């Protein structure tokens, strides 16, 4: 950062218009925009305009701002950053585990273990909620022993706080650095991930159990009937302007259908791939978040490690002949579930959370849902 003299107090970032005092990376830009540009250059991610015309107006506090147009604005202003090439680390035999030492668990193994423990706790909670709301059985065609139920808005919102807490617990176990973050940083990481997690999990369970039906898992054992949204909004759901609210819900359902229905034509989606998408979805955060660079670097390292594990899984366990095609399929699923539908679900959940008092004094839930 260049700090050659303090700028007049009326100076503003030419990208997002917030007040600034210094120039950064050769441009009149705030710290957040400069950090966003720097991280974008380091990661080398290809950014695509959300509207497709590269004419988006960037607003600082807009939840789903266009990253591509923000980056292009940085370039237009002459912002410059050249990542310093890291020196190749020398091999050190002392750092290699000896044959007698246990091999460290992979990320895929760690999240599987943490998820399975969480699954049991969530299942207990969901079964209690099912009884309280007297949910009807969902008749599914697979003949599986599991019992599933028709979800409702009020029953889901009774499950939602536990779902959020368990998501945080799982990822704190798998990625211990999260425990050391202050509450605002932790909330920023999970704020856009909750919807991604629920969407990826719902897609996986729907793919396994009910892929031939126009339905989707809302939780572990409850499903939403896409052809009968009146089952989702019931008399017990005390919402005003019920007709308008129903239209609101149906619009979201239609958007999910457009994004997710084509995915059910893929031939295979394994449990390992499900866990991989959870990790990758967590690492794919908004580069404009005002977080320390160390957090972004850590997530990028985890992301790279996850891709390496996937390569190994495809080659040595699945014996996939064309790894690139399989990886491409997985990224297609990731884009539709985690990046597109997941963001829609975050919007929908925040609306529900505003209607139902679900935080109960929990400061982390409050930060995640309403920050």
N, C-alpha and C positions, 0 to 999 in steps of 0.2 A: 504494500500500500504506500502510495506517495502522500506524504504529509507536509509538503513544502509550503507551509503557510496555512493559517486557518482561513477558511472561506468565510465571507460575510454570512450572517445568520439567515438572510433571506434566500440563500441558495437552496435549490432543490434537486433531487435526483432526476435526471432527464429521462429516466426509464419508468419509475413508479411514482414520482412527484413528492416523496417524503422529504422533509428538511434534512440537509447535510451540512457538514462543516469542512470536509476534506474531499480531495479528488482521489479516486481509487482506480488503479489499473489504467491510468491515463485518461480517465473520463470523469465527468461530474456524475457520480453514481454513489448510492448508499452502500453500506457494508453488505446487506443481504443480496443486492443485485450483483455486486462484484463477486461475492462468494458463489452465487449461482453460476455466473459465467465461468469462473475458475473450475468449479466442479464439472460443468458441462464439457469443458475442454479436456479435463483429465480423463473422464469416463469415456469420452468419444461417442456417446449415445446419439443416434440419429433422431432428431426431434421432428415431429410432424404437426403442422398447424391443425388445431382442433376443428376449425371451420373450413380449412382447405384453401383459403384465399390469401393467407399471410397478411391480413389486414386487421388482426385483433388489436384491441386497445387493452393494454395491461393496466390493471388496477391493483394496488398493493394488497388490499384486504379481500380480494375476490377469491373464493374458495378454490375454483377450478380454472385458474388463469391459464392461458396458452403459453407453454414453455418455449415453443418454437419461435413465436413472435417476440417473446421477451429476449431470447438469445440473439435474434436478428437485430433487435434494437441496440443491444450491447455492441454488436459488430459495427453497426452504422455509426455509433458514437465514437468509434475508434478504440474501443477497449481492447487491450492486448494482454495475453498471458501465454507463455511458452512453458509447458510442463518440463521440469528438469528430469532428464532420464536417470532413472535409478541404476546404480551400479549393481551388476549381477552379484548375487551373494555367493561367496565361495562355499563349496561343499565342505562340511565339517563332519567327519566320521563320528566325533564324540557326541554330536547332536542326534545321530541316528539311533533309534531304539535297538537294543541288542535282542538277539533271538529269545533271551530269557525274560525280557520285559514285555508286559502286555501291550498290545497295539491299542492306540486310542480309538474310541468309538467314532464312527463317521457321523456327520450331521444327520444323515437319514436314519441311522440307528438311534441317535439321541432323541430326535423328535418323535419317532415311533414309540419309544418307551414313555416319554412325557405325555404324549397324546393318549396312549392307552390308559394311563393312570387317571388322566383328566376325564376320559370317556366314562369311566365308572362313576365318578363323582357327579358328572352332568346327568348321567342316566338316572341316578337316584332322584335328583332334583326334578327332572322332566316327568318321571313316573308319578311323583307327588302332584305336580301341576295338572297332569292329565286327569287324575282322580278329582281334584278340586273343581275343574271345569267340566267334568263329565264329557270328555271328548269322545266322539264316535270313532269306531274302528275304521281303519282304511283297508279296504280289501285289495291286496296287491296280487298280481298274477304269477309271481315267481315260486310260490309254494314255500317260501322261506319261513323258518320258525319264528322270526322276529315279529312282534306286534307293533303295528304302526297306527297312527291316529290322524284324524282330520284336524288341522291346526285352526286356530282363531287368533285374531289380533290380541285380545286380552290375555290369552294363555301364553302367546309368544312373549309379550311384554313382561309377564311374570317370570319367564325363563331368561330373558335378555340380560339382566344384571349378572347372573351366574355365568352365562356364556362369556361376557366380557371379562369377568375376573379370571375365568379359567384360561382364556386366551393369553392373558398377561402372565399367568402362572406358568403355562407351558413354555412360553418364549423366554421367561426369566430362567427357567431350568436349562433350556437348550443354549441360550446366548447369555451367559452370566453377566456380561458388561451392562446389561439393562438395569440390573439391580442397583448399580452405582449412580444412575442418572437421577437428577432432580426431577420432581414431579412434572414440571412443565415440559422437560425434554422427553420424558417417558410418554406423556400424553400426546405429544406431537407425533411420536413414532406410531402410536396405536390408533390415532384419530382416524386416519384413512385406511387402516388395515382391518378394522373390525368387519366392515362390509365385505372386503376381499375374502377374509377367512370364511365367513358364513356362506358366501357364494361358491367358493372353491369346494368347501365341505359339502354343501348342498348338491353341487353338480356331481361330485364323486358318488355320493350315496344314491342320488337319482339314477346315475349311470348304472350302478350295480343292481338296484332293486326295481326301478319303475321307468326305465328308459323308453318304453313303448307307449307310455301314457302322458297326457298333457297335464303333468303334475310336477311338483318340485319339493324337495325336502326343505322345510323351514328350520328344522332342528334335527336332533339325532333320531327321534321317533315320531315326529309330526310332519305332515305334508300339507301343501297348499294345492287345492284343486283349481287349476287355471281356467276351467270351464264353469266354475260356480263360485265366484268371488263373494256371494252372499254368505257362504259358510265362513269366510274370513272376517266379515264385519257382522257381528251379531247384536241382539238386543242388549246384551250385557256390556257391550262396548259403548260407553256413554260419550258419544261424540256429537257435536253440534253440526247442523247442516249435513245430515247423513248422505243425501244424494250427491252433494259436491265432494264429500270425502270418498264416497264409493268411486266416483269418476277419477279422483286423484289416484286411488289404489289401482284401478283398472289400467290407467295410463302407464303406470310403472310396470304392471304385469305384462302389458303388450311390448314394452321396450325390452324387458328381460327375455321374452319369447323370441324376439327378433335376433338377439345376441346369442342365446343359448341353444335354441332348437337345432340349428345346423350342427352343433358339436356332438349331438347324440348319434350321428352317423359314423363317427370314428369307430374303428374296429376294436381298439383296446385302450384302456386307461387304468394303469395298475395302482396298487396302494403306494408303492414307492414314488410313483410320479405325483400322486396326490400330496404326499409329504414334501416332495421337492417344490411343488408349486406354492405350498404354504411358506417355505423358507424364501423362495424367490419373490413372492408377493410382499413379504415383510421388508425385504431389502430394496424393493422398487419404490422409493419414497420420493416425494416432491423435492426437487433440487433447490427450490426457492425457500425452503424452510430455514428459519433463522436458528440453526443449530451449529455447534462447534464442528470444525472440519474433521476432527478425530472421529466423530460419529459416522460421518459419510465415508471416511476411509475404512472404518471397521466394517460397515455394511457392504462396501464394494469388495473387500477381502472375503467376506462370507459368501457373497454372490459368486465370486470366482471359484471358491472351494466347492460350492454346490454344483456348479457346472462340471467341474472335474469329477465329482462323485457320480453324476449322471452319466458321463462318458464311460466311466468304469463299469457302472451298473449295466448299461446297454451292451457293452462289449463282452463282459465276463460273466454276467448272470442271465441276461435275456438273449444273448448271442444274436443281437440285431445285425443284419447284414448291411443295412443302410442307416447308420447312426444319424447322419445329417437330416434325413427325411423324418426320422422318428423325433428328433429334437425339434424340427420345424413344426411338427404336429403339436408337440407339447407347448411350444411358444404361441401357437394359434389358440390353444385352450387358455393359456395364461392371459393373452390379450383380451379375449372375450369375457372371461370370468373375473380375473383380478383387476385389470386395468379399466375396462369399460363398465360392465355390469356392477362390479364392486363399488365403483364411485357412485353409480346411481343408487345403490343400496345404502351407502353412507348418507346420502341426501334424504332418502326415505326414512331411515332410522332416526335421524335427528328430528324429523317432523313428529314421529311417534313419541320420541322421548320428551318433546315439548308438551304433548298432550297427556302423557302419563308420568306421574312422579315416580321415577324408577331409581333415582340416585340415592335417596335415603341418607343424605349426609355424607356419602362416600366422595371424598375430594378427588380421587383419581377418576371415577366415573364422570364426575362433573366436568373435569378438565377435558376428558376424552370426547364427551358428547357436545359440550358447549363452549370449548375454548375459542 
